[in-house]
Amino acid sequence: MENIKHLPPMERPREKLTQYGAAQLTDEEILAILLGSGTPQVPLGQLCTKLLEQYQLKDLAAMNLAQLCGIKGIGPAKATVLLAAAEYCKRLQPGVYLKDETACYNYLQPLLAPATQLQYVLLLMTADKQLLAFAEMGCMLPTISRVTELALESGARRIVLGRNGWPAFSNMEARCLTDLKNACSALQIICDGMMSVGSEHVKMI
């Protein structure tokens, strides 16, 4: 984005929103309004362009305070504005509740079906099973520390670990699940189990 100060008045993000409505803004323009200013070294327009070359808006919305502050050009003040905006958007969305195994399957199956190799995902929920977020965990069985770290960061009180592939669980997966349940219990988090999701099957332990 060009230096905002050099743009004609009606092409600047705030004026454009006032004249044409928020729906007409680009991602860069939305980000510019949220951030408000650049840095002494980097003008606001250039900062927004660089950020969106590296991240999508949804990636920025998923970060925590420390991660945002680790990005050059974003300090605590800008980070808190982005976090507040992300939380506001979350609260406007209708809640997704994964009340039982079938609901978990219906949510996970479209996510895992396109995968061409083994893929683990983590469902992060409130105590009453409202979905807070899901995390792609890669093709290797995730470590206990990584799962509990994500649960604590998201404020989750319940989790389900899911994967695609074969219906049966390996001995390593069974041992991992036992250790995960113990670790979660110590943190007052409920681990509801591990789910294998295929096009025609669902199995949970």
Backbone bond lengths (Angstrom), bond angles and torsions (degrees), N, CA, C in turn:
res aa  C-N    CA-C-N  psi(-1)  N-CA   C-N-CA  omega(-1)  CA-C   N-CA-C  phi
1 M - - - 1.460 - - 1.527 108.82 -
2 E 1.306 116.38 137.86 1.459 121.75 177.72 1.531 109.98 -64.37
3 N 1.331 115.15 153.78 1.462 119.80 174.97 1.530 108.98 -50.24
4 I 1.335 116.25 121.31 1.470 121.04 -172.83 1.526 111.93 -59.98
5 K 1.325 116.83 -33.51 1.466 119.85 179.83 1.524 112.21 -63.76
6 H 1.341 116.43 -23.71 1.461 120.48 -177.85 1.525 112.58 -91.09
7 L 1.335 117.14 -6.84 1.464 120.40 -179.62 1.527 110.36 -78.33
8 P 1.339 116.98 149.75 1.472 119.32 171.01 1.524 109.05 -58.02
9 P 1.320 118.38 145.97 1.472 121.08 -174.69 1.526 114.26 -48.64
10 M 1.321 118.99 -44.57 1.464 120.59 -174.87 1.527 113.23 -78.65
11 E 1.340 117.72 -1.65 1.460 120.83 175.89 1.527 111.49 -102.67
12 R 1.314 116.69 -1.05 1.454 120.18 177.56 1.530 109.46 -78.36
13 P 1.355 117.83 147.56 1.472 120.78 -172.03 1.526 115.21 -52.76
14 R 1.314 118.38 -48.76 1.469 120.08 -177.16 1.527 111.43 -64.59
15 E 1.329 115.50 -44.22 1.465 119.67 -179.32 1.524 110.88 -67.96
16 K 1.335 116.21 -36.48 1.464 120.38 178.43 1.526 110.55 -64.88
17 L 1.328 116.39 -41.00 1.465 120.12 177.48 1.525 110.24 -61.92
18 T 1.329 116.39 -45.27 1.466 120.54 -178.82 1.525 111.64 -61.76
19 Q 1.331 115.63 -39.79 1.458 120.24 -175.16 1.525 112.85 -80.62
20 Y 1.337 117.20 -41.09 1.467 120.38 -169.77 1.530 114.44 -116.59
21 G 1.322 118.27 -11.63 1.459 120.95 -178.69 1.518 112.04 99.17
22 A 1.332 115.79 155.06 1.465 121.56 -175.72 1.523 112.97 -64.24
23 A 1.328 117.38 -29.58 1.469 120.59 -177.59 1.522 112.38 -64.07
24 Q 1.329 117.39 -19.25 1.462 120.87 -178.03 1.530 112.67 -88.32
25 L 1.318 117.46 -2.00 1.462 120.61 -178.66 1.520 111.45 -81.56
26 T 1.327 116.88 144.56 1.457 121.79 171.61 1.528 109.05 -79.11
27 D 1.346 116.39 168.18 1.464 119.79 176.51 1.527 110.96 -58.51
28 E 1.331 116.85 -40.08 1.463 120.69 179.25 1.527 111.02 -61.58
29 E 1.317 116.41 -40.87 1.465 120.26 -178.61 1.529 111.66 -69.27
30 I 1.331 116.61 -39.19 1.470 119.73 175.66 1.524 110.20 -61.35
31 L 1.331 115.58 -45.86 1.460 120.35 179.86 1.528 111.03 -62.87
32 A 1.325 116.62 -37.75 1.467 120.66 179.57 1.530 111.20 -62.75
33 I 1.329 116.38 -41.25 1.469 119.67 178.79 1.526 110.71 -65.56
34 L 1.331 116.92 -40.45 1.463 120.39 -179.87 1.529 111.48 -66.96
35 L 1.326 117.02 -44.86 1.463 120.30 -176.84 1.528 112.24 -73.67
36 G 1.324 116.38 -35.52 1.461 120.11 173.68 1.510 116.03 82.82
37 S 1.327 117.61 -37.31 1.461 120.64 -178.34 1.517 109.71 -156.56
38 G 1.312 115.11 162.02 1.454 120.58 176.03 1.521 110.72 -91.65
39 T 1.319 116.01 -148.18 1.461 122.35 176.36 1.525 107.89 -121.29
40 P 1.327 117.59 168.59 1.468 118.58 176.99 1.525 113.19 -57.06
41 Q 1.338 116.15 -28.86 1.459 119.84 -178.49 1.527 112.97 -92.44
42 V 1.326 116.97 -30.15 1.472 120.77 -173.24 1.523 110.05 -126.66
43 P 1.343 118.52 117.18 1.468 121.03 176.68 1.528 110.89 -61.91
44 L 1.317 116.22 157.03 1.465 121.80 -176.37 1.521 112.31 -55.89
45 G 1.328 118.01 -46.97 1.457 120.28 -178.48 1.512 112.25 -59.41
46 Q 1.327 116.40 -42.93 1.462 121.16 179.83 1.522 111.05 -68.39
47 L 1.328 116.86 -37.88 1.464 120.94 178.01 1.522 110.59 -61.25
48 C 1.339 117.49 -45.09 1.467 121.33 -179.74 1.523 111.04 -63.99
49 T 1.332 116.69 -41.29 1.463 120.41 179.09 1.520 110.82 -62.46
50 K 1.335 116.79 -45.10 1.462 120.43 -179.33 1.527 111.47 -64.43
51 L 1.330 116.14 -41.10 1.466 119.48 179.71 1.519 111.36 -61.27
52 L 1.336 116.79 -44.82 1.462 120.21 -176.18 1.517 112.46 -79.33
53 E 1.320 117.99 -10.79 1.463 120.51 169.76 1.525 110.34 -75.50
54 Q 1.328 116.24 -26.44 1.470 121.43 -178.76 1.524 113.06 -98.82
55 Y 1.331 117.16 -32.42 1.459 121.54 -173.61 1.526 110.31 -136.17
56 Q 1.345 115.15 152.78 1.454 120.48 167.78 1.534 107.88 -89.48
57 L 1.336 115.97 162.40 1.466 118.95 178.94 1.526 111.27 -56.44
58 K 1.344 116.78 -39.04 1.464 119.60 -178.52 1.529 111.32 -66.04
59 D 1.363 116.83 -30.20 1.463 119.73 177.08 1.528 110.42 -68.09
60 L 1.324 116.29 -43.76 1.462 120.29 177.87 1.525 111.03 -62.13
61 A 1.344 115.97 -39.20 1.465 120.67 -178.55 1.521 112.16 -67.31
62 A 1.342 117.05 -23.87 1.464 120.69 -177.66 1.529 112.80 -88.25
63 M 1.330 117.75 -7.27 1.463 120.66 -176.95 1.527 111.63 -80.91
64 N 1.334 115.07 157.77 1.460 119.71 173.63 1.529 109.50 -96.13
65 L 1.321 116.32 -179.35 1.463 120.67 -174.30 1.526 111.81 -60.34
66 A 1.323 116.54 -45.55 1.464 120.03 -177.66 1.529 111.35 -63.75
67 Q 1.336 116.31 -40.96 1.462 119.88 179.89 1.525 111.27 -64.74
68 L 1.320 116.88 -42.50 1.466 120.17 179.10 1.526 110.94 -65.31
69 C 1.322 116.64 -42.80 1.466 119.92 -179.72 1.528 111.93 -67.64
70 G 1.327 116.54 -17.91 1.458 120.39 177.19 1.516 113.44 -78.32
71 I 1.325 117.36 -8.03 1.463 121.80 178.78 1.521 108.86 -87.65
72 K 1.317 116.76 129.17 1.462 121.21 -179.53 1.527 110.24 -59.96
73 G 1.320 115.54 126.57 1.461 120.41 179.28 1.514 113.68 102.00
74 I 1.353 116.89 -11.47 1.467 120.52 178.71 1.524 109.18 -115.78
75 G 1.316 116.01 115.12 1.456 121.39 175.77 1.516 110.50 -101.46
76 P 1.324 117.57 -173.86 1.468 120.69 -178.07 1.525 113.82 -56.75
77 A 1.326 118.22 -39.17 1.474 120.26 -177.83 1.528 111.22 -64.43
78 K 1.320 117.00 -48.35 1.469 120.55 179.23 1.527 110.68 -66.35
79 A 1.340 116.40 -38.38 1.467 120.42 -179.44 1.526 111.26 -62.59
80 T 1.337 117.19 -41.78 1.467 119.13 -179.07 1.529 111.52 -66.93
81 V 1.328 117.19 -33.92 1.470 119.69 176.40 1.527 110.21 -64.53
82 L 1.335 117.18 -44.35 1.466 120.49 179.40 1.524 111.15 -64.15
83 L 1.335 117.05 -41.39 1.468 120.53 179.08 1.522 111.16 -64.27
84 A 1.323 116.79 -42.24 1.465 120.32 179.51 1.523 110.76 -64.97
85 A 1.336 117.46 -40.50 1.466 121.03 178.67 1.524 110.79 -64.48
86 A 1.343 116.47 -41.21 1.462 120.38 179.27 1.526 110.97 -64.16
87 E 1.331 116.68 -42.96 1.468 120.79 179.55 1.523 110.93 -65.60
88 Y 1.321 116.92 -38.53 1.465 121.11 178.14 1.527 109.99 -60.34
89 C 1.333 116.39 -44.25 1.470 120.12 179.38 1.522 111.17 -63.51
90 K 1.336 116.51 -40.19 1.463 120.04 178.91 1.525 111.06 -60.70
91 R 1.323 116.62 -40.97 1.466 120.65 -176.01 1.523 112.20 -72.47
92 L 1.322 116.76 -20.18 1.459 119.92 177.14 1.522 112.14 -79.80
93 Q 1.334 116.41 -22.74 1.460 120.29 -176.68 1.528 110.29 -78.43
94 P 1.354 117.17 141.07 1.461 119.21 175.27 1.522 110.10 -63.99
95 G 1.321 115.80 141.44 1.450 119.50 -177.17 1.521 112.68 -70.18
96 V 1.328 115.22 143.03 1.461 122.14 173.01 1.521 106.84 -103.48
97 Y 1.316 116.40 121.64 1.457 121.28 -179.27 1.524 109.42 -110.70
98 L 1.327 115.98 128.90 1.462 122.23 179.07 1.527 107.42 -108.09
99 K 1.329 114.69 77.66 1.459 121.22 -168.57 1.523 113.61 -72.76
100 D 1.344 117.17 -25.24 1.456 118.72 -176.05 1.524 109.77 -150.78
101 E 1.330 115.13 -176.74 1.463 121.36 -177.89 1.523 111.94 -60.67
102 T 1.322 116.86 -39.18 1.468 120.65 179.97 1.524 111.19 -63.84
103 A 1.325 116.78 -42.18 1.466 120.56 179.18 1.525 110.74 -64.29
104 C 1.327 117.02 -39.89 1.467 120.65 176.98 1.527 110.51 -63.34
105 Y 1.324 115.76 -43.28 1.468 119.73 178.81 1.525 110.74 -61.56
106 N 1.322 117.13 -46.33 1.468 120.65 -178.19 1.525 111.82 -62.58
107 Y 1.326 116.27 -29.33 1.462 119.34 178.07 1.530 111.22 -80.25
108 L 1.326 116.31 -42.06 1.459 120.67 -174.47 1.523 113.80 -77.26
109 Q 1.331 116.74 -34.70 1.465 119.24 -172.30 1.533 113.37 -56.83
110 P 1.342 119.76 -46.69 1.471 118.54 178.19 1.530 113.16 -65.36
111 L 1.325 117.25 -27.28 1.461 120.33 179.36 1.517 111.85 -74.40
112 L 1.335 115.76 -37.34 1.458 120.32 -174.01 1.521 113.62 -93.53
113 A 1.334 117.03 -22.58 1.467 120.19 -175.70 1.529 113.52 -57.22
114 P 1.346 119.72 -41.50 1.467 118.73 -177.62 1.530 114.36 -72.26
115 A 1.332 118.01 -14.31 1.465 120.72 -175.13 1.524 110.77 -66.54
116 T 1.325 116.04 135.12 1.467 121.21 -179.37 1.521 111.67 -96.64
117 Q 1.323 117.47 -6.01 1.452 121.47 175.40 1.526 108.97 -137.80
118 L 1.317 115.19 172.17 1.463 120.13 -179.21 1.525 110.29 -55.93
119 Q 1.315 116.18 133.66 1.466 121.33 -178.07 1.522 109.15 -141.21
120 Y 1.323 116.45 126.58 1.459 122.18 174.70 1.525 109.49 -99.86
121 V 1.321 116.31 142.21 1.467 121.17 174.48 1.527 108.44 -134.90
122 L 1.309 115.46 153.78 1.461 121.49 -178.86 1.519 109.46 -120.13
123 L 1.332 116.57 125.30 1.461 121.99 174.61 1.521 108.53 -95.09
124 L 1.322 116.02 127.66 1.461 122.64 -178.09 1.519 108.44 -113.74
125 M 1.333 117.53 121.68 1.463 121.67 -170.91 1.523 112.05 -132.25
126 T 1.331 114.39 163.52 1.460 120.61 171.41 1.532 108.61 -77.52
127 A 1.328 115.70 177.11 1.462 119.93 179.64 1.523 112.12 -61.49
128 D 1.348 117.32 -31.89 1.465 120.03 179.73 1.533 112.33 -96.09
129 K 1.343 115.72 20.09 1.467 123.69 170.59 1.527 114.59 73.39
130 Q 1.323 116.42 26.05 1.468 118.91 170.15 1.525 107.93 -82.02
131 L 1.322 116.15 130.82 1.458 120.76 -177.68 1.529 110.48 -69.45
132 L 1.324 115.80 127.00 1.459 121.46 174.52 1.521 110.74 -94.58
133 A 1.323 115.74 -42.69 1.464 120.90 -177.28 1.516 108.34 -171.06
134 F 1.334 115.10 166.50 1.457 119.30 168.62 1.519 107.51 -130.72
135 A 1.318 115.92 151.11 1.461 120.76 -177.74 1.518 109.36 -127.72
136 E 1.330 116.23 131.58 1.457 120.99 172.92 1.520 107.80 -77.88
137 M 1.332 116.52 125.75 1.460 121.11 -172.24 1.526 113.23 -106.70
138 G 1.335 116.96 2.88 1.456 119.63 177.88 1.516 113.10 88.77
139 C 1.332 115.49 -171.58 1.467 120.51 -173.92 1.527 112.78 -94.63
140 M 1.325 117.36 -3.14 1.462 121.07 178.07 1.528 109.51 -105.80
141 L 1.316 115.91 148.09 1.462 120.73 177.15 1.530 108.67 -56.66
142 P 1.320 118.24 120.64 1.470 119.77 -174.77 1.523 112.18 -68.65
143 T 1.310 115.71 153.50 1.463 120.67 178.82 1.530 110.20 -76.00
144 I 1.308 115.26 155.24 1.464 120.78 177.98 1.527 110.18 -59.64
145 S 1.331 116.10 -42.34 1.466 119.83 -176.80 1.521 111.64 -63.85
146 R 1.341 116.89 -37.42 1.467 119.27 -179.66 1.521 110.78 -69.16
147 V 1.314 117.37 -41.81 1.465 120.99 -179.95 1.524 110.58 -63.60
148 T 1.320 116.92 -47.72 1.468 119.38 -178.63 1.532 111.34 -67.99
149 E 1.327 117.13 -32.77 1.471 120.27 176.68 1.527 110.58 -61.44
150 L 1.335 116.58 -46.29 1.465 120.57 179.43 1.527 111.10 -65.04
151 A 1.328 116.14 -39.14 1.465 119.75 179.52 1.528 110.86 -62.22
152 L 1.318 116.52 -43.87 1.465 120.28 -179.61 1.526 111.54 -68.52
153 E 1.332 116.97 -40.27 1.468 120.47 179.84 1.524 111.82 -61.94
154 S 1.331 115.76 -37.80 1.469 120.07 -176.62 1.524 112.86 -85.58
155 G 1.330 116.83 -11.78 1.457 120.15 -175.52 1.517 113.04 77.36
156 A 1.323 117.23 20.03 1.467 121.57 -177.53 1.523 110.78 -68.94
157 R 1.334 115.30 144.85 1.464 121.44 174.39 1.523 111.58 -112.89
158 R 1.338 116.64 -10.24 1.464 121.54 175.93 1.521 107.60 -140.71
159 I 1.336 116.91 149.04 1.463 121.07 176.44 1.523 110.44 -140.69
160 V 1.319 114.99 155.36 1.465 123.02 169.50 1.520 106.70 -135.58
161 L 1.312 116.46 131.72 1.461 121.52 174.95 1.524 107.97 -100.11
162 G 1.315 117.23 126.08 1.461 120.78 -178.42 1.517 111.65 -123.47
163 R 1.305 115.55 161.31 1.464 121.16 174.63 1.515 109.69 -155.43
164 N 1.336 115.62 163.73 1.463 120.85 172.07 1.530 108.51 -94.49
165 G 1.331 115.80 -167.46 1.465 119.07 176.15 1.513 113.30 95.83
166 W 1.313 114.76 -154.25 1.459 122.17 -173.42 1.531 111.38 -66.41
167 P 1.339 116.98 152.34 1.473 119.73 -178.08 1.526 113.73 -68.17
168 A 1.340 116.77 -38.17 1.465 119.67 -174.23 1.528 111.07 -75.27
169 F 1.327 115.70 147.83 1.458 121.12 177.32 1.526 109.81 -98.02
170 S 1.320 116.33 143.43 1.460 120.86 179.67 1.526 110.07 -78.25
171 N 1.337 115.53 164.07 1.463 119.81 176.43 1.528 110.82 -61.30
172 M 1.341 115.94 -36.24 1.465 119.92 178.90 1.526 110.91 -63.83
173 E 1.333 116.45 -40.73 1.462 120.02 178.26 1.524 111.11 -65.27
174 A 1.320 116.42 -40.25 1.467 120.09 179.57 1.525 110.96 -63.97
175 R 1.344 116.52 -42.23 1.468 119.88 178.42 1.529 110.73 -66.26
176 C 1.332 115.24 -41.17 1.463 119.86 178.79 1.522 110.54 -60.76
177 L 1.330 116.72 -41.74 1.459 120.39 -179.05 1.524 111.10 -64.23
178 T 1.334 117.09 -40.78 1.466 120.51 177.47 1.523 110.97 -60.60
179 D 1.335 115.65 -46.58 1.467 120.19 179.11 1.527 111.03 -64.64
180 L 1.337 116.17 -38.28 1.463 120.26 -179.45 1.525 110.81 -65.51
181 K 1.321 116.50 -42.58 1.464 119.76 178.98 1.526 111.05 -62.22
182 N 1.327 116.69 -39.80 1.468 120.17 178.80 1.525 111.05 -65.77
183 A 1.331 116.03 -43.51 1.466 120.34 179.78 1.525 110.99 -64.50
184 C 1.322 116.22 -41.56 1.463 120.38 179.37 1.522 111.32 -66.37
185 S 1.315 116.05 -39.98 1.465 120.17 -179.90 1.527 110.79 -59.82
186 A 1.329 116.46 -38.92 1.463 120.52 179.15 1.525 111.64 -65.50
187 L 1.334 116.29 -24.05 1.469 121.72 -179.94 1.528 111.89 -99.70
188 Q 1.336 116.20 7.20 1.475 122.23 -178.18 1.530 111.24 61.11
189 I 1.323 114.99 39.00 1.465 122.71 174.47 1.521 107.26 -116.81
190 I 1.320 117.20 137.34 1.465 121.52 179.70 1.524 109.02 -93.60
191 C 1.317 116.27 122.89 1.465 121.08 172.26 1.520 107.53 -97.13
192 D 1.336 116.61 110.56 1.464 120.69 -176.04 1.519 113.15 -79.04
193 G 1.329 118.31 -10.05 1.449 119.66 176.05 1.513 113.27 131.55
194 M 1.334 113.66 -170.87 1.458 122.26 178.77 1.522 108.40 -120.55
195 M 1.320 116.56 135.71 1.459 121.78 -174.32 1.518 110.74 -119.83
196 S 1.323 116.43 131.78 1.461 122.61 172.54 1.521 108.11 -100.46
197 V 1.336 116.27 122.32 1.461 121.63 -173.40 1.521 109.97 -120.18
198 G 1.329 116.39 122.17 1.461 121.56 175.04 1.508 110.23 -126.97
199 S 1.324 116.00 -179.85 1.467 119.55 -179.09 1.520 111.60 -66.13
200 E 1.329 116.83 -27.57 1.464 119.65 -176.96 1.522 112.52 -130.95
201 H 1.309 117.51 13.69 1.462 117.74 179.70 1.525 110.38 -147.14
202 V 1.306 114.94 157.59 1.455 122.23 169.90 1.525 106.89 -147.21
203 K 1.308 115.81 133.11 1.456 120.26 179.71 1.517 107.95 -140.81
204 M 1.318 116.17 140.33 1.459 120.24 -177.32 1.516 110.09 -134.07
205 I 1.339 115.73 139.53 1.465 120.15 174.36 1.524 108.27 -123.01
